């Protein structure tokens, strides 16, 4: 089996979101998770620009230019959707009212440190947004990212070299090759791998890796 596409990664993650959870989806790949949440899941999506009850991405005639997510992409609204001030949205994030957030990342350390707002390169443009507030405010943090960079180095590392967003905040990492649970003893493989064997995966990572089948 080949490594997962971005859409397939989002589908895997969506299956693990608890029924009825209040969830924020970060900018980029995490926003696609909303397209894989069935109505019966009862999941309520929150956007940091001030909305509860966001639905899947809008297409065609369903596009309303005034209805967008935090990444400025058009979205739909579900019955009961509510709108509020940006400051109130951040109060929800900082006040521990979100069950879960899904964020992208440049790096995640074996202990769950998150680096997702700046690569550290001199010419890179920083984009922290609400990531720091979400990382420390949500009850759980899931990361959705490719496992390797374009040069083949792992983004799951022993210690982050990119500027940190938050310390020891990540609970799970969903990638194109595998899903990892971040425990007090480091990352643990959850379920199967895709496009790579467990031994090959362990050899390519710079961190100790165990297997856990839930």
C-alpha positions, 0 to 999 in steps of 0.5 A, a space after each residue: 500500500 502506498 503512503 496516504 494522500 492528504 485527503 486520506 490522512 484527514 479521513 483517518 484522523 476524522 475517525 478518531 475524533 470523539 462523538 460530540 466533541 468541540 474541535 478547532 481545525 488549523 489552517 492548511 491540511 487540518 481544514 480538510 478533516 471537516 470534509 470527513 465528519 458525518 452529520 451523525 458524529 455530532 462534532 461541532 467545529 470552531 473557527 478562530 475567526 468567530 464561528 461554531 457549527 462550521 460544515 464542510 468546504 463550500 463549492 460551486 453554488 454553495 460558496 458565500 464570500 462572507 462565510 469563510 474559515 480562519 484560512 479564508 477558504 469558503 465553508 458551509 454552515 450546519 443547522 444551529 451555527 453561531 457567530 461571535 466576536 474574534 475576541 470571544 473566539 479566542 476566549 473559548 480557545 484560551 479558556 479550555 472550552 475546546 475538546 480538541 484541536 488539529 494543527 499542522 507542524 514543521 516538527 513534533 518532538 518525541 516528548 510532544 513539543 510542537 513547532 509550527 509557526 516558523 521554520 527559523 530560516 532568515 527569509 521565512 515568514 512567521 505565521 503564528 496565528 492562534 496556534 499557541 492559544 490552541 496548543 495550550 488551551 485545547 484539551 487534546 492536540 492532534 497534529 496532521 503533517 507529512 512525516 518527512 521533509 522534501 529532503 527526506 529528513 523526519 519531522 518527528 524528532 528527538 528535539 525540535 530545532 524550529 522555534 517552539 509553539 508550545 511544550 509537551 502539548 501534542 497527543 497524536 501525530 497523523 502522517 502519510 506513513 503512520 499514526 503516532 501516539 505521544 506518550 511519556 516514553 516517546 512516540 508509539 506506533 498506532 495501527 498499521 503503517 502505509 507504504 513502509 514496513 515497521 522496521 524501515 520506519 524505525 530505521 528512518 526515524 531519529 527517535 525510539 519507536 514502539 508498536 501499539 495496536 489499539 
